[in-house]
Structure formats: C-alpha cells, structure tokens
Amino acid sequence: MGFFESFGGLALALLGGSLAVGLSCIGSAKGTGIAGEAASGVVSEDPSKFGKAMILQVLPGTQGLYGLVVWFLVASKIGILGGSLASGMGLASGWQIFIACLPMAFGGLLSAIIQGRVAAAGIGILAKKPDDWAKGILFCVMVEFYAILSLLVSFLMINGIVLA
C-alpha cells in the first residue's frame, strides 16, 4: 500500500475540516468587519448606542464558531482528539468526510458575509430609529437560519460516515 493510499483519506478528511473552519472564519471576519465599520460610524455620533451596535456586529461571527464545531466533529471522527489517529483510513472515507464538510465551508463563508451586510443595515436602523433596532436583529436571524442549516447538514453527514 502506497503513501497516498495509507494517508490520502486522512489528508482529505483534514482538508475538509480545515476548509469548514477556515472559510467560515474568513466569512465571519469579513461579515463582522462590514458590520463593525457601520457600528463605528454610529457610535462616533452617539456613544450610548455602543451595546446595541456591538450585538449586531457580533452576529456574523457565529459562522466561524459553527465551522469550528465541524472541525471538532471531524477531528473526533478521525481520532485526533482521542489519540487513536485513523492513519489507515481509506480514500472513500476521506472523500466522504471532505464532502460532508463542504456545506459548512461554503454556507458559513457566504452567510457570514451576507449577514454582515444585513447587520450593517440593522445598525442603520439603530442610527435612525433606535427603538426599532431589534428589527435589525430579526433580519440577521433570517440569514443565520441558513448557516444553522449548513451546520446541521455537515453534522448529520459526518455522523453518518462509517470509517473504512
């Protein structure tokens, strides 16, 4: 058995988990940055709005956490966390784990960026109609739902894999 046959499955699984956390964190960084820019403008005009603006700014960061959950699922599945690394894991299992990570990777990346834009608009609501700022949170929750679906799909797919 060659090197790739011995470690290729493990490498694919690690790549999938890394993409799930990496792309989700990139999206979260971009999304929280977008919302943070809007929040900075509002808070510079009215510092009393800091707490509410911060809540809206933090929301796009959840996708990075969801990506980290998927990475932990992969790490647990392949034995990194338990000390019994599945070094002989087959390519088929590696591909299954890799593919199972893709919903969170791409769902996390895109939903976090879009949620950052929605949060920035919610911060605009806070600036003009402070009593209606919770509506901005509701708009963000609508986008969050799709990040949660991405997490759920990756979670169920990873848990359904039997390593071979």
PyRosetta script that sets phi, psi and omega in degrees:
from pyrosetta import init, pose_from_sequence

init()
pose = pose_from_sequence("MGFFESFGGLALALLGGSLAVGLSCIGSAKGTGIAGEAASGVVSEDPSKFGKAMILQVLPGTQGLYGLVVWFLVASKIGILGGSLASGMGLASGWQIFIACLPMAFGGLLSAIIQGRVAAAGIGILAKKPDDWAKGILFCVMVEFYAILSLLVSFLMINGIVLA")
pose.set_psi(1, 127.5)
pose.set_omega(1, -177.8)
pose.set_phi(2, -78.4)
pose.set_psi(2, 174.1)
pose.set_omega(2, -178.1)
pose.set_phi(3, -59.0)
pose.set_psi(3, -47.2)
pose.set_omega(3, -176.9)
pose.set_phi(4, -65.5)
pose.set_psi(4, -38.3)
pose.set_omega(4, 178.4)
pose.set_phi(5, -66.3)
pose.set_psi(5, -31.9)
pose.set_omega(5, -178.8)
pose.set_phi(6, -78.9)
pose.set_psi(6, -40.5)
pose.set_omega(6, -172.7)
pose.set_phi(7, -118.3)
pose.set_psi(7, -2.7)
pose.set_omega(7, -178.6)
pose.set_phi(8, -63.8)
pose.set_psi(8, -40.7)
pose.set_omega(8, 178.2)
pose.set_phi(9, -63.7)
pose.set_psi(9, -43.2)
pose.set_omega(9, 177.8)
pose.set_phi(10, -63.3)
pose.set_psi(10, -42.1)
pose.set_omega(10, 179.6)
pose.set_phi(11, -63.5)
pose.set_psi(11, -41.5)
pose.set_omega(11, 178.8)
pose.set_phi(12, -64.4)
pose.set_psi(12, -41.5)
pose.set_omega(12, 178.9)
pose.set_phi(13, -63.1)
pose.set_psi(13, -44.5)
pose.set_omega(13, 178.5)
pose.set_phi(14, -64.8)
pose.set_psi(14, -38.7)
pose.set_omega(14, 177.3)
pose.set_phi(15, -63.4)
pose.set_psi(15, -43.1)
pose.set_omega(15, 178.2)
pose.set_phi(16, -61.2)
pose.set_psi(16, -47.6)
pose.set_omega(16, 178.3)
pose.set_phi(17, -62.4)
pose.set_psi(17, -39.2)
pose.set_omega(17, 179.2)
pose.set_phi(18, -66.5)
pose.set_psi(18, -39.3)
pose.set_omega(18, 177.0)
pose.set_phi(19, -65.5)
pose.set_psi(19, -39.6)
pose.set_omega(19, 179.5)
pose.set_phi(20, -59.6)
pose.set_psi(20, -48.2)
pose.set_omega(20, -178.7)
pose.set_phi(21, -76.4)
pose.set_psi(21, -41.1)
pose.set_omega(21, -176.2)
pose.set_phi(22, -64.7)
pose.set_psi(22, -51.0)
pose.set_omega(22, -178.9)
pose.set_phi(23, -68.2)
pose.set_psi(23, -37.5)
pose.set_omega(23, 177.2)
pose.set_phi(24, -64.0)
pose.set_psi(24, -39.1)
pose.set_omega(24, 178.5)
pose.set_phi(25, -70.2)
pose.set_psi(25, -36.4)
pose.set_omega(25, 175.8)
pose.set_phi(26, -61.8)
pose.set_psi(26, -46.1)
pose.set_omega(26, 178.0)
pose.set_phi(27, -61.3)
pose.set_psi(27, -42.3)
pose.set_omega(27, 179.7)
pose.set_phi(28, -65.1)
pose.set_psi(28, -40.4)
pose.set_omega(28, 178.1)
pose.set_phi(29, -62.6)
pose.set_psi(29, -43.6)
pose.set_omega(29, 178.9)
pose.set_phi(30, -65.7)
pose.set_psi(30, -46.1)
pose.set_omega(30, -178.5)
pose.set_phi(31, -64.2)
pose.set_psi(31, -45.2)
pose.set_omega(31, 178.9)
pose.set_phi(32, -68.6)
pose.set_psi(32, -29.2)
pose.set_omega(32, 175.8)
pose.set_phi(33, -66.8)
pose.set_psi(33, -43.4)
pose.set_omega(33, 178.5)
pose.set_phi(34, -60.5)
pose.set_psi(34, -48.9)
pose.set_omega(34, -179.7)
pose.set_phi(35, -66.7)
pose.set_psi(35, -36.6)
pose.set_omega(35, 179.1)
pose.set_phi(36, -63.1)
pose.set_psi(36, -37.5)
pose.set_omega(36, 176.8)
pose.set_phi(37, -61.9)
pose.set_psi(37, -44.6)
pose.set_omega(37, 178.9)
pose.set_phi(38, -65.5)
pose.set_psi(38, -41.0)
pose.set_omega(38, -178.5)
pose.set_phi(39, -64.5)
pose.set_psi(39, -38.2)
pose.set_omega(39, -179.7)
pose.set_phi(40, -60.8)
pose.set_psi(40, -40.1)
pose.set_omega(40, 178.7)
pose.set_phi(41, -65.1)
pose.set_psi(41, -43.2)
pose.set_omega(41, -179.2)
pose.set_phi(42, -67.2)
pose.set_psi(42, -44.4)
pose.set_omega(42, -177.3)
pose.set_phi(43, -68.8)
pose.set_psi(43, -29.1)
pose.set_omega(43, 177.2)
pose.set_phi(44, -67.2)
pose.set_psi(44, -28.1)
pose.set_omega(44, 177.6)
pose.set_phi(45, -85.2)
pose.set_psi(45, -35.1)
pose.set_omega(45, -177.7)
pose.set_phi(46, -145.7)
pose.set_psi(46, 91.6)
pose.set_omega(46, -177.5)
pose.set_phi(47, -59.3)
pose.set_psi(47, -19.9)
pose.set_omega(47, 179.9)
pose.set_phi(48, -68.3)
pose.set_psi(48, -14.1)
pose.set_omega(48, -179.3)
pose.set_phi(49, -90.9)
pose.set_psi(49, 7.3)
pose.set_omega(49, -175.8)
pose.set_phi(50, -58.0)
pose.set_psi(50, -50.2)
pose.set_omega(50, -176.1)
pose.set_phi(51, -59.5)
pose.set_psi(51, -46.4)
pose.set_omega(51, -179.8)
pose.set_phi(52, -67.8)
pose.set_psi(52, -39.4)
pose.set_omega(52, 178.1)
pose.set_phi(53, -65.3)
pose.set_psi(53, -37.9)
pose.set_omega(53, 179.9)
pose.set_phi(54, -64.7)
pose.set_psi(54, -39.1)
pose.set_omega(54, 177.8)
pose.set_phi(55, -60.0)
pose.set_psi(55, -45.7)
pose.set_omega(55, 179.1)
pose.set_phi(56, -66.1)
pose.set_psi(56, -35.4)
pose.set_omega(56, -178.6)
pose.set_phi(57, -70.6)
pose.set_psi(57, -32.0)
pose.set_omega(57, -176.9)
pose.set_phi(58, -74.9)
pose.set_psi(58, -28.0)
pose.set_omega(58, -173.0)
pose.set_phi(59, -53.6)
pose.set_psi(59, -42.6)
pose.set_omega(59, 179.3)
pose.set_phi(60, -68.7)
pose.set_psi(60, -5.1)
pose.set_omega(60, 179.2)
pose.set_phi(61, -81.6)
pose.set_psi(61, -12.0)
pose.set_omega(61, -177.1)
pose.set_phi(62, -66.2)
pose.set_psi(62, -29.4)
pose.set_omega(62, -178.8)
pose.set_phi(63, -62.2)
pose.set_psi(63, -36.4)
pose.set_omega(63, 175.8)
pose.set_phi(64, -61.5)
pose.set_psi(64, -38.3)
pose.set_omega(64, 176.8)
pose.set_phi(65, -66.5)
pose.set_psi(65, -40.1)
pose.set_omega(65, 178.6)
pose.set_phi(66, -64.0)
pose.set_psi(66, -40.5)
pose.set_omega(66, 176.6)
pose.set_phi(67, -61.7)
pose.set_psi(67, -38.8)
pose.set_omega(67, 177.7)
pose.set_phi(68, -65.0)
pose.set_psi(68, -37.3)
pose.set_omega(68, 176.2)
pose.set_phi(69, -60.4)
pose.set_psi(69, -44.0)
pose.set_omega(69, 179.3)
pose.set_phi(70, -63.6)
pose.set_psi(70, -41.1)
pose.set_omega(70, 177.7)
pose.set_phi(71, -59.6)
pose.set_psi(71, -44.0)
pose.set_omega(71, 178.5)
pose.set_phi(72, -63.0)
pose.set_psi(72, -37.6)
pose.set_omega(72, 176.4)
pose.set_phi(73, -61.5)
pose.set_psi(73, -44.6)
pose.set_omega(73, 178.4)
pose.set_phi(74, -64.5)
pose.set_psi(74, -46.6)
pose.set_omega(74, -179.2)
pose.set_phi(75, -60.1)
pose.set_psi(75, -38.9)
pose.set_omega(75, 177.8)
pose.set_phi(76, -68.4)
pose.set_psi(76, -42.6)
pose.set_omega(76, -178.5)
pose.set_phi(77, -62.0)
pose.set_psi(77, -40.1)
pose.set_omega(77, -176.2)
pose.set_phi(78, -93.1)
pose.set_psi(78, -0.2)
pose.set_omega(78, 171.8)
pose.set_phi(79, 91.6)
pose.set_psi(79, 7.8)
pose.set_omega(79, 179.2)
pose.set_phi(80, -62.6)
pose.set_psi(80, -39.7)
pose.set_omega(80, -176.0)
pose.set_phi(81, -80.1)
pose.set_psi(81, -24.5)
pose.set_omega(81, -177.0)
pose.set_phi(82, -96.6)
pose.set_psi(82, -4.6)
pose.set_omega(82, 178.6)
pose.set_phi(83, 84.6)
pose.set_psi(83, 2.8)
pose.set_omega(83, 178.8)
pose.set_phi(84, -119.4)
pose.set_psi(84, 72.1)
pose.set_omega(84, -176.0)
pose.set_phi(85, -58.8)
pose.set_psi(85, 131.8)
pose.set_omega(85, -179.3)
pose.set_phi(86, -82.9)
pose.set_psi(86, 65.7)
pose.set_omega(86, -174.6)
pose.set_phi(87, -66.5)
pose.set_psi(87, -25.1)
pose.set_omega(87, 179.3)
pose.set_phi(88, -94.3)
pose.set_psi(88, 17.3)
pose.set_omega(88, -179.0)
pose.set_phi(89, -61.0)
pose.set_psi(89, 136.0)
pose.set_omega(89, -177.5)
pose.set_phi(90, -72.6)
pose.set_psi(90, 162.5)
pose.set_omega(90, 178.3)
pose.set_phi(91, -61.2)
pose.set_psi(91, -37.9)
pose.set_omega(91, -178.7)
pose.set_phi(92, -60.6)
pose.set_psi(92, -44.1)
pose.set_omega(92, 178.3)
pose.set_phi(93, -65.5)
pose.set_psi(93, -40.0)
pose.set_omega(93, 177.8)
pose.set_phi(94, -60.8)
pose.set_psi(94, -43.8)
pose.set_omega(94, 177.7)
pose.set_phi(95, -64.8)
pose.set_psi(95, -39.5)
pose.set_omega(95, 179.2)
pose.set_phi(96, -61.3)
pose.set_psi(96, -45.1)
pose.set_omega(96, 179.8)
pose.set_phi(97, -67.0)
pose.set_psi(97, -43.1)
pose.set_omega(97, 178.3)
pose.set_phi(98, -55.8)
pose.set_psi(98, -49.8)
pose.set_omega(98, -178.5)
pose.set_phi(99, -66.1)
pose.set_psi(99, -36.0)
pose.set_omega(99, 179.2)
pose.set_phi(100, -64.9)
pose.set_psi(100, -24.0)
pose.set_omega(100, 179.9)
pose.set_phi(101, -82.4)
pose.set_psi(101, -18.4)
pose.set_omega(101, -174.6)
pose.set_phi(102, -63.3)
pose.set_psi(102, -39.4)
pose.set_omega(102, 177.6)
pose.set_phi(103, -56.8)
pose.set_psi(103, -42.8)
pose.set_omega(103, 179.6)
pose.set_phi(104, -71.6)
pose.set_psi(104, -37.6)
pose.set_omega(104, -179.0)
pose.set_phi(105, -59.9)
pose.set_psi(105, -54.5)
pose.set_omega(105, -176.3)
pose.set_phi(106, -80.8)
pose.set_psi(106, -37.6)
pose.set_omega(106, 176.2)
pose.set_phi(107, -62.8)
pose.set_psi(107, -40.2)
pose.set_omega(107, 178.2)
pose.set_phi(108, -67.8)
pose.set_psi(108, -44.0)
pose.set_omega(108, 179.8)
pose.set_phi(109, -59.0)
pose.set_psi(109, -53.9)
pose.set_omega(109, -173.3)
pose.set_phi(110, -73.5)
pose.set_psi(110, -42.3)
pose.set_omega(110, -177.5)
pose.set_phi(111, -67.3)
pose.set_psi(111, -33.3)
pose.set_omega(111, 179.3)
pose.set_phi(112, -67.1)
pose.set_psi(112, -41.4)
pose.set_omega(112, 178.8)
pose.set_phi(113, -65.9)
pose.set_psi(113, -46.0)
pose.set_omega(113, 179.9)
pose.set_phi(114, -65.0)
pose.set_psi(114, -40.0)
pose.set_omega(114, 178.6)
pose.set_phi(115, -65.2)
pose.set_psi(115, -32.8)
pose.set_omega(115, 175.6)
pose.set_phi(116, -62.8)
pose.set_psi(116, -38.9)
pose.set_omega(116, 178.0)
pose.set_phi(117, -68.3)
pose.set_psi(117, -39.8)
pose.set_omega(117, 177.9)
pose.set_phi(118, -66.4)
pose.set_psi(118, -41.0)
pose.set_omega(118, 178.3)
pose.set_phi(119, -63.4)
pose.set_psi(119, -38.3)
pose.set_omega(119, 177.0)
pose.set_phi(120, -62.3)
pose.set_psi(120, -39.7)
pose.set_omega(120, 176.4)
pose.set_phi(121, -66.3)
pose.set_psi(121, -37.9)
pose.set_omega(121, 176.2)
pose.set_phi(122, -63.3)
pose.set_psi(122, -34.3)
pose.set_omega(122, 176.3)
pose.set_phi(123, -67.8)
pose.set_psi(123, -31.6)
pose.set_omega(123, 172.8)
pose.set_phi(124, -63.6)
pose.set_psi(124, -38.5)
pose.set_omega(124, 175.1)
pose.set_phi(125, -62.1)
pose.set_psi(125, -45.0)
pose.set_omega(125, 179.2)
pose.set_phi(126, -57.8)
pose.set_psi(126, -38.9)
pose.set_omega(126, -178.2)
pose.set_phi(127, -67.3)
pose.set_psi(127, -39.8)
pose.set_omega(127, -173.3)
pose.set_phi(128, -95.2)
pose.set_psi(128, -35.0)
pose.set_omega(128, -178.3)
pose.set_phi(129, -137.4)
pose.set_psi(129, 78.6)
pose.set_omega(129, -174.3)
pose.set_phi(130, -55.3)
pose.set_psi(130, -29.6)
pose.set_omega(130, -179.7)
pose.set_phi(131, -72.6)
pose.set_psi(131, -16.8)
pose.set_omega(131, -178.8)
pose.set_phi(132, -102.5)
pose.set_psi(132, 12.9)
pose.set_omega(132, -173.9)
pose.set_phi(133, -62.0)
pose.set_psi(133, -27.3)
pose.set_omega(133, -179.8)
pose.set_phi(134, -64.8)
pose.set_psi(134, -23.1)
pose.set_omega(134, 175.8)
pose.set_phi(135, -62.5)
pose.set_psi(135, -34.7)
pose.set_omega(135, 175.7)
pose.set_phi(136, -62.9)
pose.set_psi(136, -36.9)
pose.set_omega(136, 176.9)
pose.set_phi(137, -65.1)
pose.set_psi(137, -42.2)
pose.set_omega(137, 179.0)
pose.set_phi(138, -61.5)
pose.set_psi(138, -39.3)
pose.set_omega(138, 177.0)
pose.set_phi(139, -63.2)
pose.set_psi(139, -39.5)
pose.set_omega(139, 178.0)
pose.set_phi(140, -65.9)
pose.set_psi(140, -37.0)
pose.set_omega(140, -179.8)
pose.set_phi(141, -62.8)
pose.set_psi(141, -33.6)
pose.set_omega(141, 178.7)
pose.set_phi(142, -61.7)
pose.set_psi(142, -39.2)
pose.set_omega(142, 177.7)
pose.set_phi(143, -73.9)
pose.set_psi(143, -38.8)
pose.set_omega(143, 179.9)
pose.set_phi(144, -56.7)
pose.set_psi(144, -34.9)
pose.set_omega(144, -180.0)
pose.set_phi(145, -53.7)
pose.set_psi(145, -39.8)
pose.set_omega(145, -178.0)
pose.set_phi(146, -74.7)
pose.set_psi(146, -30.1)
pose.set_omega(146, 173.1)
pose.set_phi(147, -66.6)
pose.set_psi(147, -39.9)
pose.set_omega(147, 178.3)
pose.set_phi(148, -66.0)
pose.set_psi(148, -38.5)
pose.set_omega(148, 176.0)
pose.set_phi(149, -62.3)
pose.set_psi(149, -41.2)
pose.set_omega(149, 177.7)
pose.set_phi(150, -60.6)
pose.set_psi(150, -45.0)
pose.set_omega(150, 177.1)
pose.set_phi(151, -60.6)
pose.set_psi(151, -45.1)
pose.set_omega(151, -178.4)
pose.set_phi(152, -61.5)
pose.set_psi(152, -45.3)
pose.set_omega(152, -179.3)
pose.set_phi(153, -63.3)
pose.set_psi(153, -47.2)
pose.set_omega(153, 178.6)
pose.set_phi(154, -62.0)
pose.set_psi(154, -42.8)
pose.set_omega(154, 179.5)
pose.set_phi(155, -58.4)
pose.set_psi(155, -50.2)
pose.set_omega(155, -177.9)
pose.set_phi(156, -65.8)
pose.set_psi(156, -39.6)
pose.set_omega(156, 179.1)
pose.set_phi(157, -65.4)
pose.set_psi(157, -45.2)
pose.set_omega(157, -179.2)
pose.set_phi(158, -63.9)
pose.set_psi(158, -43.8)
pose.set_omega(158, -179.7)
pose.set_phi(159, -66.5)
pose.set_psi(159, -23.9)
pose.set_omega(159, 179.6)
pose.set_phi(160, -83.1)
pose.set_psi(160, -7.3)
pose.set_omega(160, -177.0)
pose.set_phi(161, -82.1)
pose.set_psi(161, 130.7)
pose.set_omega(161, 173.5)
pose.set_phi(162, -105.5)
pose.set_psi(162, 116.4)
pose.set_omega(162, -176.9)
pose.set_phi(163, -67.5)
pose.set_psi(163, 137.3)
pose.set_omega(163, 177.5)
pose.set_phi(164, -130.2)
pose.dump_pdb("model.pdb")
